[in-house]
């Protein structure tokens, strides 16, 4: 019955004639056989390499028997925290427990806190001699000593806490291919110290023969915020697959070793990966809908990686700065297959990735010499070597529009508007407005204060205004009533009450008040999280103000929606505290009445 899916039960293993799977993938997400779901992607990839794979999805994390449901894998357990970091999935930016999980049947919350650690420890108890390899975004962003917002402390590498044997960081296909081959050949997991894109624990730094960078130890960064900032900056500079060196960080009597990043996938490899035989459906055993599937079922992943350099984003530490993109032909083949599904209504919901309109490396130098360490390609000003080219993305969108049965192709991934306005002509913006927008185009200026934007790695607000005008002009010429919907972040490091008031004035002048406010969320792996914890810019070690009290965060949040009656007391308090009583009264420029 379930033969088209990867097996998730003993019965399904037996039906496929698999007595003992080579790998068992353990995940807190429901099994959805769609390439947007990491466990399906890795499972299909390993299957294509000739290995048998089973998925242990959403085990009852406190029950030892749940971890034994599929038996013992021949080669290893592969443990992930899911498509989202488990703590981000479970808690809001204000540490409030969520009551809904998009990756679970019916939205039911079934995952444990720190899923990678919980699963690994339980598996070790059940199978002491079976290799445990951890990966996915949760493990990837916790590979070094890191600040944990939820416990408000510096924690050691997840390798130390979980007791796993090996950690795969970033995009895992190439490292896992090497690991699988080695394990199948009888090489012990403890000897897999040479695989790029992995981290492991060593007894001595002398075991590392490659050129290495010694980071301040876990004990040092846990005790000294300046040491933490220095360690973060040093690790940040080594995340280039061409230039990156091995990192070593002492944890007690052992040493965390991070090998250089794995090589990105070629276009052909990327095409092959996304054209594996996914059913693009949730496993039929689920009685309730998996909400996250609805969001992506008829979407296409066209690229990976991002050199945008936003400080609050950890894609740099996970997917990397190198853009990997699929061929036009591959996207068309996938779209044609989607168009044949019974529930396809003619709409492709998205074509993109972390940044939809990045389809090539940022410059010629990046191809052979690596990307400039510690420098941003786009902000605060674009690098003169930046190559702005939308031709491949436009070709893809045009080809997708022509497929029989496809009525509309939307672009809902993040569009880097500052990159778009750098194009020599406005073809991309015109076609975006004419063919690929449904009423509103979401972009992320994030703030209007130049000082805060600089810390965020974002361009001046004038660049956003330029894009907004171009897009809305293009929409009018196309005979469409469309507008740009901007996103802003509240209480980002560097943002004082003065900056929040400046943004409120900007919103008041523009006539746009956001329906939703995005609070800054300090998650592992981002520059902004380092600034939040240390109060320092890690690259300059200059102090950075951060709003940490619940009251000030609430005031900054209220200023974003100053027009709401329920926010009046907080807005008035903020204005008085900042000495801006001139914004209280009947005047047009005033935020609230007296």
Helices and strands as residue ranges (DSSP letters): H 10-15, E 23-27, E 32-33, H 38-48, E 53-57, G 64-68, E 76-80, H 86-90, H 115-126, E 132-135, H 136-140, E 146-148, E 153-155, H 158-162, E 166-168, H 173-184, G 189-191, E 198-202, G 205-207, E 212-215, H 218-223, H 225-236, E 246-251, E 254-258, H 267-274, E 281-282, H 291-296, E 299-301, E 303-304, H 315-318, E 324-325, H 328-339, E 347-348, E 350-352, H 364-369, H 391-401, E 408-409, H 417-421, H 427-435, E 440-446, H 450-456, H 461-477, E 483-490, H 497-510, E 518-519, H 527-534, H 550-560, G 565-567, H 568-577, G 581-583
